[in-house]
Amino acid sequence: MFAGMRPLILLSLLCAGCGAGRDVTVRFEALVGDAPARCGGTYDGVGTTGTQLTVGDLRFYVHDVRFVTADGGEVPLALDAESEFQDVDVALLDFEDKSDTYCAMGTEAMNDTLTGTIPDGVDVVGIRFTLGVPRERNHEDVTFAPAPLNQGSMYWGWNGGYKFFRLDGATTGLTEGFRVHLGDTACEGDGRGNITGCAQDNRAEITLDGFDPDTGVVVVDLAALLAESDMDADQGGPPGCMAGFDDPDCAAIFDGFGLPFGGAPGGSQRLFRVR
């Protein structure tokens, strides 16, 4: 009987290092300035006119999450797969709870964390990630897509792909609604997900220095994103910005994402910071 146990012992020795690594949780917090962003909440002094903003839906996808190390290198975060909000490729951050008119298209469930693993002994000094859905998965059939890409209200269609970032709300001057929906612009294809190209790739690369996953929080500040926008007037297209490359309201918002627009290069993003 002892001899029969040898395969089990060998298997145990071989797997002694299985699952090794450091479990990491990256926490996000949605704010409007210093105030927590809540579904149906109202916030004064937003944008160039100091308008009152009513926040509704607030969701966005991230992928290619990496930690910056003290030696200037990068270590990828291996995302956990067992979650309705993330798989090994992409994660959905969800700050709405479907409790108000402006977030009625959302879900009651919320998510403000990424979970995964990195190797032991890594000295983390910052974080990098891409805002959006990976190119190779952006035009999947949402009807059959696994979580977190199974959200129909985060999908524009076969050619349009997913909404990388969604903010729905209203302002004093635009009571009918103010929206920021970011995704790839003017994609061409056969209407079944076979895309030949997009006019503009609107995936924002985010780098945040001074982030410690044990104590830090990634802040998502809507007031900062909208700081240079007149949110009480519609200069053309839908109220707000639906990623149209000819919508003048998108210029200041794209700048807030750090994305190029209308021939102007992308600058330093304002949406995310570390606390």
LOZA-750890 format. One line per 10 residues: number of its first residue (from 1); for each residue x, y, z of N, C-alpha, C. Coordinates in pm, 1 decimal. Layout:
<rs>
NUM = X:Y:Z:X:Y:Z:X:Y:Z  ...
</rs>
This chain:
<rs>
1 = 83.4:-120.6:0.0:0.0:0.0:0.0:86.6:125.2:0.0  201.3:121.0:71.7:291.3:236.3:74.3:343.8:267.2:-66.0  381.6:158.8:-139.7:432.1:178.2:-275.1:326.4:240.5:-364.0  200.6:204.6:-341.2:91.9:259.0:-422.1:70.2:406.4:-399.3  124.9:459.3:-291.7:107.8:601.4:-262.2:212.0:687.5:-330.8  317.2:623.9:-391.5:426.6:701.8:-447.8:380.9:799.6:-556.5  289.3:761.0:-647.9:243.1:858.9:-747.8:178.3:981.2:-684.4  105.0:959.5:-573.6:40.5:1072.1:-506.9:144.5:1164.1:-445.2  250.2:1104.3:-387.9:355.5:1185.6:-326.9:427.3:1266.3:-432.8  460.3:1200.4:-546.4:528.4:1270.4:-654.6:443.8:1384.7:-707.7
11 = 312.7:1360.2:-724.5:222.7:1464.6:-773.3:218.1:1580.6:-676.0  218.2:1550.2:-545.4:216.3:1655.6:-445.0:341.5:1741.0:-451.5  458.7:1673.7:-473.5:583.4:1747.9:-482.4:587.3:1835.4:-606.4  537.9:1781.5:-718.2:537.1:1857.8:-841.8:448.4:1980.7:-831.9  341.8:1973.0:-757.0:245.3:2082.4:-746.2:270.4:2170.9:-625.3  385.2:2149.2:-558.5:412.0:2229.5:-440.0:412.8:2377.3:-472.0  453.1:2412.4:-597.4:457.7:2552.9:-635.7:336.5:2599.8:-712.6  239.1:2508.4:-732.6:121.8:2547.0:-811.4:45.4:2658.1:-740.8  2.3:2757.4:-815.6:-76.0:2866.5:-758.2:7.3:2968.5:-684.2  141.6:2952.9:-692.0:227.4:3046.3:-620.3:212.5:3185.2:-678.8
21 = 226.9:3284.9:-595.4:212.8:3422.9:-638.6:140.4:3503.1:-532.8  132.1:3630.5:-558.9:70.5:3723.4:-464.0:-67.6:3762.4:-512.7  -167.8:3739.4:-431.3:-302.8:3782.6:-464.6:-312.8:3934.4:-451.9  -372.4:3998.3:-553.0:-380.3:4143.7:-556.1:-523.7:4186.4:-586.2  -568.3:4288.8:-516.7:-697.3:4353.3:-544.8:-671.7:4500.3:-576.2  -717.9:4544.0:-693.0:-707.9:4684.6:-731.3:-844.5:4748.1:-709.8  -849.4:4846.1:-622.5:-976.5:4910.5:-587.1:-994.1:5042.3:-662.5  -1115.6:5063.7:-711.1:-1153.1:5186.7:-779.9:-1260.4:5259.2:-698.4  -1260.3:5392.1:-708.0:-1361.6:5473.8:-640.8:-1407.1:5583.0:-736.3  -1538.2:5591.2:-759.6:-1593.5:5692.2:-849.1:-1633.0:5815.4:-769.6
31 = -1583.0:5933.0:-813.0:-1610.8:6058.7:-745.1:-1654.9:6164.1:-846.1  -1722.0:6266.0:-795.2:-1739.9:6391.4:-868.0:-1669.9:6496.0:-781.7  -1545.1:6527.2:-816.6:-1462.7:6609.4:-727.5:-1424.3:6528.0:-605.9  -1474.9:6567.1:-490.2:-1447.0:6494.9:-366.1:-1565.7:6412.4:-317.7  -1678.1:6419.4:-389.5:-1800.2:6352.3:-344.8:-1818.6:6219.9:-417.8  -1861.2:6114.6:-347.8:-1885.1:5986.1:-413.7:-1990.9:5998.4:-523.2  -1963.4:5941.6:-639.5:-2058.9:5943.2:-750.3:-2162.7:5834.8:-726.8  -2287.1:5876.1:-715.8:-2397.1:5783.8:-688.8:-2502.6:5794.7:-798.0  -2564.4:5683.8:-827.0:-2673.8:5681.4:-923.4:-2787.4:5771.7:-874.3  -2819.6:5875.0:-952.6:-2923.1:5970.3:-913.2:-2873.5:6085.1:-829.5
41 = -2744.7:6086.1:-794.1:-2688.6:6194.6:-714.4:-2671.1:6321.6:-795.7  -2682.0:6436.5:-730.5:-2663.5:6566.2:-796.6:-2540.8:6636.3:-739.6  -2465.8:6704.2:-829.2:-2337.9:6762.7:-792.2:-2325.9:6899.6:-859.1  -2293.3:7000.4:-779.6:-2283.5:7137.0:-829.3:-2142.0:7168.6:-875.7  -2131.9:7273.2:-960.5:-2003.4:7327.9:-998.4:-1924.8:7244.0:-1096.9  -1993.9:7176.8:-1190.5:-1926.9:7088.2:-1284.8:-1915.1:7155.6:-1422.0  -1800.2:7140.2:-1485.8:-1780.0:7193.9:-1620.2:-1752.5:7342.9:-1620.3  -1741.3:7398.7:-1741.2:-1703.8:7539.8:-1754.9:-1812.7:7634.6:-1707.4  -1938.6:7589.2:-1703.4:-2048.5:7674.7:-1657.5:-2083.7:7651.5:-1511.5  -2013.2:7559.3:-1445.6:-2044.7:7529.0:-1305.8:-2183.9:7472.7:-1289.6
51 = -2225.4:7388.9:-1383.0:-2360.4:7335.9:-1383.9:-2382.5:7235.0:-1272.7  -2508.8:7197.6:-1253.4:-2542.2:7087.1:-1163.7:-2554.2:6960.6:-1248.5  -2477.8:6861.2:-1215.2:-2477.1:6733.8:-1286.7:-2552.3:6629.2:-1205.8  -2645.5:6561.5:-1270.8:-2709.8:6443.7:-1213.4:-2644.3:6321.1:-1275.7  -2586.3:6236.4:-1192.8:-2512.9:6119.1:-1241.2:-2606.9:5999.8:-1249.7  -2596.1:5928.0:-1359.5:-2672.0:5804.5:-1376.2:-2577.8:5687.6:-1397.6  -2586.7:5629.8:-1516.6:-2504.9:5514.4:-1550.6:-2357.1:5551.8:-1553.5  -2273.4:5469.8:-1492.3:-2128.6:5488.4:-1497.1:-2064.3:5350.5:-1496.3  -2014.4:5310.1:-1613.8:-1948.1:5180.9:-1629.8:-1835.8:5194.2:-1732.2  -1732.6:5111.9:-1717.6:-1627.9:5111.8:-1817.8:-1548.9:4981.4:-1811.2
61 = -1488.6:4948.1:-1925.6:-1404.9:4828.9:-1937.4:-1257.2:4867.1:-1929.3  -1178.0:4777.1:-1872.6:-1032.5:4791.8:-1875.3:-970.5:4657.2:-1911.1  -850.6:4662.5:-1970.0:-774.0:4541.2:-1998.0:-625.6:4574.5:-1996.9  -543.9:4471.6:-2015.6:-397.6:4487.1:-2016.9:-350.2:4562.9:-1892.8  -390.0:4513.3:-1777.2:-353.0:4576.8:-1650.1:-211.6:4533.0:-1613.0  -125.3:4631.0:-1585.3:14.6:4604.8:-1551.8:55.3:4688.4:-1431.2  148.2:4634.7:-1354.6:207.4:4711.3:-1245.6:347.5:4756.2:-1286.6  377.5:4882.4:-1258.8:510.8:4935.9:-1282.3:596.6:4901.1:-1161.8  716.0:4851.0:-1187.5:805.0:4808.6:-1080.0:912.5:4913.9:-1052.5  977.0:4900.6:-938.3:1076.0:5000.5:-895.4:1193.3:5011.6:-992.1
71 = 1220.9:4904.8:-1067.8:1332.0:4908.5:-1162.1:1289.5:4958.7:-1300.0  1164.4:5007.4:-1310.2:1116.1:5061.7:-1436.5:1051.2:4960.6:-1527.6  1042.3:4836.8:-1485.4:979.3:4733.4:-1565.8:828.9:4726.5:-1543.3  767.7:4624.0:-1600.6:624.5:4601.9:-1586.9:598.1:4455.8:-1552.7  494.2:4434.9:-1472.7:448.9:4300.5:-1439.6:298.1:4296.3:-1463.9  249.5:4206.4:-1550.8:106.0:4201.5:-1576.5:28.0:4145.2:-1458.4  -91.1:4195.5:-1438.7:-183.6:4137.4:-1342.5:-258.9:4025.3:-1411.7  -242.2:3902.9:-1364.4:-315.2:3789.3:-1419.4:-454.6:3789.7:-1357.9  -552.4:3835.2:-1436.2:-687.6:3851.0:-1384.3:-749.9:3716.1:-1349.6  -820.7:3711.1:-1236.9:-899.1:3593.3:-1202.7:-1012.9:3578.5:-1303.4
81 = -1049.3:3454.6:-1332.3:-1154.1:3429.7:-1431.3:-1292.0:3408.9:-1368.9  -1297.2:3374.9:-1242.0:-1423.6:3335.8:-1180.4:-1499.7:3455.8:-1126.8  -1559.1:3533.6:-1216.5:-1634.2:3651.6:-1175.3:-1726.9:3694.7:-1287.2  -1843.2:3749.5:-1251.0:-1933.2:3803.4:-1353.1:-1881.7:3935.0:-1407.8  -1779.1:3993.5:-1345.5:-1726.5:4122.8:-1387.4:-1588.7:4115.5:-1452.5  -1529.3:3998.5:-1463.5:-1400.1:3990.5:-1529.9:-1374.2:3848.8:-1577.1  -1295.0:3839.0:-1684.0:-1235.4:3712.3:-1723.0:-1085.8:3736.4:-1737.4  -1014.1:3646.7:-1799.4:-868.8:3658.8:-1803.2:-822.0:3771.2:-1895.7  -912.9:3827.0:-1977.6:-875.4:3930.5:-2073.6:-920.8:4070.8:-2037.0  -1039.2:4083.8:-1978.1:-1103.1:4214.6:-1965.8:-1188.1:4218.7:-1839.3
91 = -1205.1:4339.8:-1783.7:-1286.4:4357.0:-1663.0:-1381.1:4474.6:-1681.0  -1496.1:4467.1:-1616.1:-1596.5:4573.2:-1618.3:-1606.3:4635.0:-1479.6  -1583.3:4765.2:-1470.4:-1606.3:4840.6:-1346.9:-1745.6:4903.0:-1357.6  -1828.2:4881.9:-1257.0:-1970.2:4918.1:-1264.1:-2009.3:4992.6:-1137.3  -2044.3:5122.0:-1152.8:-2076.1:5207.1:-1037.2:-2222.7:5248.0:-1032.5  -2307.2:5182.3:-1109.8:-2451.3:5212.4:-1105.7:-2525.3:5093.0:-1047.2  -2644.5:5120.6:-993.1:-2721.4:5013.2:-930.5:-2865.6:5005.3:-981.7  -2892.4:5069.5:-1095.4:-3023.4:5064.4:-1161.7:-3133.8:5127.3:-1076.7  -3097.2:5218.6:-986.1:-3195.3:5272.9:-892.0:-3255.5:5405.9:-936.4  -3212.1:5459.6:-1053.1:-3258.5:5590.2:-1096.4:-3284.8:5587.7:-1246.0
101 = -3363.4:5685.1:-1294.0:-3398.5:5691.2:-1436.1:-3276.3:5687.5:-1524.9  -3172.9:5761.9:-1488.2:-3055.8:5773.3:-1573.9:-2963.9:5652.4:-1568.1  -2991.4:5555.9:-1480.5:-2914.0:5431.3:-1481.0:-3005.3:5309.9:-1495.8  -3121.6:5331.3:-1555.9:-3219.5:5224.4:-1573.5:-3171.8:5116.1:-1669.4  -3073.2:5148.3:-1754.1:-3021.1:5050.3:-1849.3:-2915.7:4959.6:-1786.6  -2884.3:4983.8:-1660.7:-2779.0:4908.4:-1594.9:-2828.5:4784.9:-1523.5  -2754.6:4745.5:-1421.7:-2786.5:4627.7:-1341.9:-2777.4:4664.5:-1194.5  -2843.4:4587.3:-1110.5:-2836.4:4614.4:-967.2:-2698.2:4582.1:-911.0  -2633.5:4482.8:-967.4:-2499.7:4444.9:-919.5:-2397.9:4551.8:-955.8  -2301.7:4573.7:-868.1:-2197.7:4673.8:-887.9:-2060.8:4609.2:-869.5
111 = -1958.3:4674.0:-922.0:-1822.7:4621.8:-906.0:-1721.3:4734.9:-907.3  -1635.4:4739.5:-807.0:-1533.9:4844.0:-798.8:-1394.0:4787.2:-778.7  -1372.1:4659.6:-814.0:-1241.3:4598.5:-793.3:-1199.9:4510.9:-910.6  -1068.2:4497.5:-925.7:-1007.0:4395.3:-1009.6:-933.3:4300.7:-916.5  -938.0:4172.4:-945.1:-864.2:4076.1:-864.4:-777.6:3989.0:-954.4  -662.4:3951.9:-903.0:-571.8:3868.1:-980.0:-446.6:3838.9:-901.4  -342.4:3795.7:-971.3:-217.1:3760.5:-905.7:-98.6:3818.9:-982.3  9.1:3841.7:-907.4:138.6:3879.3:-964.5:243.4:3794.1:-894.4  364.2:3785.3:-950.1:468.7:3705.9:-882.6:501.6:3762.5:-744.7  545.9:3676.5:-657.6:591.1:3720.0:-525.1:713.3:3810.3:-537.2
121 = 726.7:3902.5:-443.4:848.0:3982.4:-432.7:856.2:4100.9:-526.7  746.8:4135.8:-594.6:748.9:4248.4:-687.6:730.9:4379.2:-610.3  817.9:4474.9:-636.4:810.5:4606.6:-572.3:730.6:4699.6:-664.2  603.0:4719.2:-633.5:512.0:4795.0:-719.6:518.9:4943.7:-686.5  534.0:5027.9:-789.7:538.4:5173.3:-770.2:437.1:5246.9:-858.2  359.7:5173.7:-937.5:261.3:5238.1:-1023.6:174.9:5134.5:-1092.5  75.9:5182.3:-1166.1:-15.3:5092.8:-1236.6:-43.0:5148.8:-1375.7  -58.2:5058.3:-1472.5:-95.8:5093.6:-1608.0:-209.1:5002.4:-1652.8  -300.8:5057.2:-1730.7:-406.9:4975.8:-1789.7:-461.2:5047.7:-1912.0  -535.1:4973.7:-1993.0:-597.7:5029.1:-2112.7:-746.9:5039.9:-2089.0
131 = -801.3:5158.8:-2111.4:-945.2:5180.6:-2100.5:-1009.8:5132.3:-2229.0  -1094.8:5030.3:-2220.2:-1160.9:4978.0:-2338.7:-1158.5:4826.4:-2343.3  -1213.5:4772.4:-2451.6:-1219.5:4628.4:-2475.8:-1107.6:4591.1:-2573.0  -1039.5:4478.7:-2553.2:-933.9:4439.5:-2647.2:-984.8:4433.9:-2790.6  -901.4:4476.1:-2885.5:-941.9:4481.1:-3025.9:-995.8:4347.9:-3074.8  -930.1:4239.6:-3036.8:-968.2:4108.2:-3088.8:-1101.2:4058.8:-3033.2  -1155.0:4125.8:-2931.2:-1283.3:4083.9:-2874.1:-1390.6:4191.9:-2885.7  -1357.0:4301.9:-2949.0:-1447.9:4416.4:-2949.7:-1571.5:4395.3:-3035.8  -1568.0:4302.1:-3127.6:-1681.9:4284.8:-3218.2:-1742.1:4145.3:-3207.1  -1735.0:4088.2:-3088.0:-1801.9:3961.6:-3061.5:-1953.6:3980.8:-3064.0
141 = -2024.8:3869.2:-3078.0:-2170.6:3871.1:-3067.7:-2207.4:3877.8:-2920.5  -2261.3:3992.2:-2877.8:-2290.8:4011.7:-2735.6:-2393.2:3910.6:-2684.8  -2475.5:3857.3:-2774.7:-2577.4:3760.1:-2734.5:-2515.1:3634.6:-2675.4  -2399.2:3596.0:-2727.5:-2334.3:3473.5:-2682.9:-2204.6:3498.7:-2606.4  -2165.6:3624.0:-2592.0:-2039.8:3655.7:-2525.0:-2047.3:3620.3:-2376.4  -1939.8:3570.2:-2319.1:-1936.8:3543.6:-2175.4:-1923.3:3674.0:-2097.1  -1955.2:3667.5:-1968.0:-1933.2:3783.1:-1881.2:-1784.6:3815.5:-1879.5  -1748.0:3943.4:-1878.2:-1832.3:4062.0:-1860.6:-1875.3:4129.3:-1991.3  -1856.5:4059.6:-2104.9:-1891.5:4118.5:-2234.3:-2033.4:4081.7:-2277.1  -2116.2:4042.4:-2182.4:-2254.3:4004.0:-2212.2:-2354.3:4114.0:-2180.1
151 = -2306.2:4237.6:-2165.5:-2393.1:4349.5:-2128.9:-2441.5:4420.6:-2255.1  -2566.4:4397.7:-2293.0:-2620.1:4457.8:-2414.3:-2619.5:4608.8:-2412.5  -2636.6:4669.3:-2296.7:-2640.0:4815.1:-2287.9:-2500.0:4876.0:-2297.1  -2397.5:4790.7:-2302.1:-2261.0:4838.4:-2323.4:-2212.9:4804.5:-2464.9  -2307.8:4779.3:-2554.3:-2274.8:4734.0:-2689.6:-2345.2:4822.7:-2790.6  -2268.8:4867.8:-2892.2:-2325.3:4950.1:-2997.6:-2377.5:4866.0:-3113.4  -2315.7:4752.9:-3139.2:-2356.1:4670.4:-3252.4:-2235.5:4604.1:-3315.9  -2262.6:4518.1:-3416.0:-2156.8:4441.2:-3480.4:-2041.1:4529.9:-3524.3  -2071.6:4633.6:-3600.5:-1964.5:4719.0:-3651.5:-1912.1:4814.0:-3545.7  -2001.0:4865.5:-3461.3:-1958.9:4961.2:-3359.6:-1879.2:4899.6:-3247.3
161 = -1908.5:4773.4:-3215.0:-1841.9:4708.1:-3102.7:-1896.8:4756.8:-2969.1  -1815.1:4752.5:-2866.9:-1857.3:4785.3:-2730.9:-1836.2:4932.7:-2697.8  -1914.3:4979.9:-2603.2:-1889.3:5109.3:-2541.0:-1782.3:5086.1:-2434.2  -1667.7:5146.3:-2454.0:-1558.4:5129.2:-2358.9:-1588.8:5199.1:-2226.8  -1655.8:5312.7:-2237.0:-1688.2:5395.5:-2120.1:-1828.6:5449.5:-2140.4  -1911.3:5440.2:-2036.7:-2048.1:5490.7:-2045.1:-2081.0:5575.8:-1924.4  -2117.8:5701.0:-1949.5:-2170.7:5790.9:-1848.0:-2301.1:5849.0:-1900.9  -2409.6:5827.5:-1827.9:-2539.0:5887.3:-1859.4:-2579.1:5976.7:-1744.0  -2639.1:6089.7:-1776.4:-2685.8:6180.2:-1673.3:-2759.4:6297.0:-1733.5  -2764.3:6406.0:-1661.5:-2831.1:6527.8:-1708.6:-2768.7:6646.8:-1638.1
171 = -2787.4:6765.2:-1697.4:-2736.5:6887.9:-1637.7:-2847.8:6991.4:-1632.7  -2818.8:7104.6:-1570.6:-2917.5:7211.6:-1559.5:-2967.0:7255.8:-1696.6  -2874.5:7267.2:-1792.1:-2911.6:7314.5:-1924.8:-2954.9:7206.0:-2020.4  -2919.9:7081.5:-1991.2:-2955.7:6969.3:-2077.6:-3030.8:6865.5:-1995.5  -3152.8:6903.7:-1957.8:-3232.8:6817.0:-1871.5:-3276.0:6689.2:-1941.7  -3274.8:6690.6:-2077.0:-3312.9:6569.5:-2149.9:-3203.3:6463.7:-2148.0  -3084.0:6502.2:-2105.6:-2977.3:6404.5:-2091.2:-2844.4:6453.6:-2143.0  -2737.7:6416.7:-2073.5:-2599.8:6443.4:-2113.5:-2526.3:6310.8:-2104.7  -2466.1:6267.5:-2215.7:-2405.7:6134.4:-2220.0:-2263.1:6140.1:-2272.8  -2179.4:6054.3:-2217.4:-2045.7:6031.7:-2269.1:-2033.1:5881.6:-2294.8
181 = -2033.2:5844.5:-2422.4:-2016.3:5704.8:-2462.5:-1892.4:5697.1:-2550.5  -1791.6:5626.3:-2504.3:-1665.2:5616.7:-2576.0:-1649.8:5477.5:-2634.8  -1609.2:5472.3:-2761.0:-1578.7:5346.0:-2827.1:-1503.4:5374.8:-2954.6  -1472.5:5270.0:-3030.9:-1408.0:5291.8:-3159.1:-1498.6:5372.5:-3250.7  -1439.1:5456.3:-3333.9:-1514.2:5548.3:-3419.0:-1520.4:5497.1:-3562.7  -1643.2:5493.1:-3617.6:-1666.3:5466.0:-3760.2:-1595.3:5340.4:-3807.7  -1630.8:5227.1:-3748.9:-1574.1:5100.0:-3793.3:-1650.5:5048.6:-3915.5  -1577.9:4991.0:-4009.0:-1638.3:4938.3:-4130.5:-1624.8:4786.9:-4134.0  -1732.3:4720.8:-4178.8:-1730.9:4575.7:-4186.5:-1856.5:4524.8:-4252.5  -1878.5:4394.6:-4240.7:-1992.6:4332.3:-4308.5:-2116.4:4322.0:-4221.1
191 = -2112.6:4384.2:-4102.1:-2228.1:4378.5:-4013.7:-2237.8:4250.4:-3934.4  -2137.0:4164.0:-3942.1:-2137.4:4037.8:-3867.0:-2008.8:4022.0:-3785.5  -1945.8:4134.2:-3757.9:-1826.6:4130.4:-3675.0:-1696.5:4122.5:-3750.2  -1701.8:4109.6:-3881.2:-1580.4:4107.6:-3962.8:-1544.8:4250.3:-4000.9  -1454.6:4310.4:-3926.4:-1424.0:4452.6:-3938.1:-1297.5:4471.4:-4022.2  -1306.4:4562.8:-4117.5:-1190.1:4593.0:-4201.6:-1107.6:4707.7:-4145.3  -1165.6:4785.0:-4053.9:-1091.6:4894.2:-3993.5:-1183.5:4993.7:-3927.0  -1126.8:5077.9:-3841.2:-1201.0:5182.8:-3772.0:-1129.8:5315.9:-3795.9  -1208.6:5422.4:-3806.1:-1150.3:5553.4:-3834.2:-1058.2:5597.5:-3721.5  -1091.8:5561.4:-3598.3:-1008.2:5600.9:-3485.3:-1017.1:5498.0:-3374.9
201 = -902.0:5460.1:-3322.7:-893.0:5368.0:-3209.8:-895.7:5450.7:-3082.2  -1001.7:5436.3:-3004.6:-1021.2:5522.5:-2888.0:-994.2:5450.6:-2756.3  -893.1:5365.8:-2755.5:-849.9:5301.2:-2631.0:-745.6:5390.1:-2563.7  -776.4:5434.7:-2445.2:-686.8:5525.3:-2373.2:-589.5:5445.2:-2287.7  -460.2:5475.6:-2300.5:-356.7:5413.0:-2218.4:-335.8:5498.3:-2093.3  -358.2:5438.2:-1978.9:-353.2:5510.6:-1851.5:-230.8:5465.9:-1772.0  -151.9:5561.6:-1724.2:-39.0:5535.1:-1635.4:-55.1:5619.8:-1510.2  -49.7:5555.7:-1395.6:-64.4:5625.1:-1267.8:54.4:5590.5:-1178.6  134.2:5690.8:-1147.0:249.9:5670.9:-1060.9:209.3:5672.1:-914.1  293.2:5611.2:-832.9:272.0:5615.5:-688.5:158.9:5527.2:-640.3
211 = 129.8:5419.4:-712.3:20.4:5331.0:-670.7:74.3:5209.6:-597.7  17.6:5183.9:-480.0:49.0:5066.1:-399.6:-79.7:4984.9:-387.8  -85.0:4863.4:-442.6:-210.0:4786.9:-438.6:-256.7:4751.0:-299.1  -168.1:4755.5:-201.5:-208.1:4723.2:-64.1:-283.8:4838.0:2.4  -253.9:4960.0:-37.8:-313.6:5075.6:31.5:-380.8:5175.4:-63.3  -349.1:5171.1:-191.5:-395.7:5273.2:-285.2:-531.4:5244.0:-345.7  -590.9:5350.2:-398.3:-719.2:5342.6:-468.1:-706.0:5420.1:-598.5  -761.1:5365.2:-705.7:-767.3:5437.2:-832.6:-897.2:5517.8:-833.8  -883.8:5649.1:-832.6:-999.8:5738.3:-831.7:-1043.1:5766.3:-975.1  -1174.7:5759.8:-997.6:-1236.5:5793.2:-1126.3:-1314.1:5922.3:-1102.6
221 = -1259.6:6034.9:-1147.7:-1314.7:6166.3:-1113.4:-1388.4:6226.3:-1232.9  -1521.2:6223.1:-1228.3:-1601.7:6275.6:-1338.5:-1587.2:6427.3:-1351.5  -1572.4:6496.7:-1240.5:-1555.7:6642.8:-1246.1:-1429.7:6679.0:-1323.0  -1322.7:6601.8:-1302.7:-1198.1:6628.3:-1374.5:-1213.6:6599.0:-1522.9  -1278.5:6487.8:-1556.2:-1300.6:6453.6:-1697.4:-1376.5:6564.4:-1769.7  -1476.5:6624.4:-1703.9:-1567.6:6719.5:-1766.6:-1529.6:6864.9:-1740.9  -1414.3:6887.4:-1680.5:-1377.2:7021.7:-1635.7:-1374.3:7124.3:-1747.7  -1338.2:7084.4:-1869.5:-1324.4:7178.2:-1980.8:-1445.5:7176.8:-2074.0  -1555.5:7113.2:-2031.4:-1674.2:7099.8:-2116.0:-1785.1:7194.4:-2072.0  -1851.4:7257.4:-2171.2:-1975.3:7331.3:-2146.2:-2088.5:7229.9:-2153.1
231 = -2136.4:7190.5:-2037.3:-2233.9:7083.5:-2030.2:-2377.8:7133.9:-2028.9  -2395.4:7263.8:-2046.8:-2529.6:7321.2:-2054.1:-2570.2:7354.7:-2196.3  -2485.0:7321.3:-2293.7:-2514.9:7352.2:-2433.5:-2472.1:7235.6:-2520.0  -2545.8:7215.5:-2628.6:-2511.9:7112.9:-2726.4:-2461.8:7181.6:-2852.4  -2332.4:7164.0:-2882.4:-2272.8:7231.2:-2996.6:-2294.5:7156.3:-3128.1  -2353.2:7039.7:-3121.7:-2377.0:6960.4:-3241.8:-2376.0:6812.8:-3209.0  -2451.8:6733.7:-3284.5:-2461.4:6591.6:-3255.9:-2545.5:6566.7:-3132.1  -2540.5:6446.1:-3076.4:-2616.0:6415.9:-2954.3:-2565.1:6499.3:-2837.4  -2650.2:6531.6:-2740.0:-2604.1:6605.0:-2621.6:-2493.4:6527.8:-2549.8  -2380.1:6592.1:-2530.9:-2265.3:6523.4:-2475.3:-2174.5:6475.0:-2585.9
241 = -2115.1:6358.3:-2568.2:-2020.9:6304.3:-2667.1:-2044.5:6155.4:-2683.9  -2076.9:6115.4:-2807.3:-2094.4:5973.8:-2839.5:-1980.3:5926.1:-2929.3  -1862.1:5984.1:-2910.0:-1738.2:5946.2:-2978.6:-1738.4:5981.4:-3126.6  -1832.2:6066.6:-3171.0:-1832.0:6109.2:-3310.3:-1712.4:6197.8:-3341.1  -1638.7:6165.8:-3447.2:-1517.5:6242.9:-3477.0:-1549.4:6382.2:-3530.4  -1678.6:6409.0:-3561.3:-1718.2:6542.3:-3606.8:-1806.2:6614.8:-3505.9  -1812.6:6564.0:-3381.6:-1894.2:6625.7:-3276.2:-1806.6:6721.0:-3196.1  -1830.4:6852.1:-3204.0:-1743.2:6947.8:-3133.0:-1742.8:6930.3:-2981.8  -1850.3:6873.0:-2925.6:-1853.0:6850.8:-2781.3:-1751.6:6745.1:-2737.5  -1705.8:6663.5:-2832.1:-1612.8:6555.6:-2797.6:-1470.3:6605.2:-2775.4
251 = -1435.9:6723.2:-2827.4:-1297.4:6768.6:-2821.6:-1246.8:6776.0:-2677.3  -1319.2:6844.4:-2590.2:-1275.1:6860.8:-2451.9:-1282.0:6728.9:-2375.4  -1379.8:6645.5:-2409.0:-1394.9:6518.2:-2338.2:-1285.5:6420.4:-2378.6  -1254.1:6414.8:-2508.7:-1143.9:6330.1:-2551.6:-1013.7:6375.0:-2485.8  -995.3:6505.2:-2472.6:-877.7:6557.3:-2404.5:-872.2:6507.0:-2260.6  -988.9:6497.0:-2195.4:-994.3:6445.1:-2060.0:-956.1:6299.0:-2049.9  -980.9:6223.6:-2158.1:-938.2:6084.2:-2164.1:-790.9:6071.1:-2204.5  -731.8:6182.2:-2250.0:-595.7:6176.2:-2301.4:-588.6:6123.7:-2443.2  -699.2:6135.2:-2518.6:-707.7:6081.6:-2654.1:-697.1:6192.9:-2757.9  -640.5:6164.7:-2874.3:-636.6:6264.6:-2982.6:-776.0:6286.6:-3039.5
261 = -797.5:6407.5:-3093.0:-927.4:6438.1:-3152.7:-911.1:6549.8:-3254.8  -969.2:6530.1:-3371.7:-970.4:6634.7:-3472.4:-834.4:6683.9:-3514.0  -736.1:6596.8:-3515.6:-601.1:6636.5:-3552.3:-515.9:6682.8:-3436.3  -578.3:6710.2:-3320.4:-502.5:6750.1:-3200.7:-451.7:6625.0:-3129.9  -326.3:6622.1:-3089.8:-273.4:6503.9:-3020.5:-334.2:6488.6:-2882.0  -335.3:6367.4:-2833.4:-383.6:6344.4:-2698.7:-287.4:6400.1:-2595.5  -341.3:6456.8:-2489.7:-258.6:6512.2:-2383.0:-257.0:6422.0:-2261.7  -246.3:6481.1:-2145.4:-246.9:6406.0:-2020.2:-391.6:6385.8:-1975.7  -429.4:6261.7:-1953.9:-566.1:6232.1:-1913.7:-596.5:6291.1:-1775.4  -723.5:6323.0:-1752.9:-765.6:6382.8:-1626.0:-859.7:6292.7:-1545.5
271 = -908.7:6186.3:-1606.5:-1014.1:6106.2:-1543.5:-965.6:6028.3:-1423.0  -849.7:5968.4:-1430.6:-800.8:5879.6:-1325.8:-686.2:5944.7:-1247.0  -684.6:5916.9:-1118.7:-572.5:5955.7:-1033.6:-561.7:5855.4:-919.6  -454.5:5863.2:-845.5:-429.7:5771.6:-733.8:-456.3:5841.7:-602.5  -518.7:5771.7:-511.9:-536.8:5823.3:-375.4:-488.8:5717.7:-276.6
</rs>
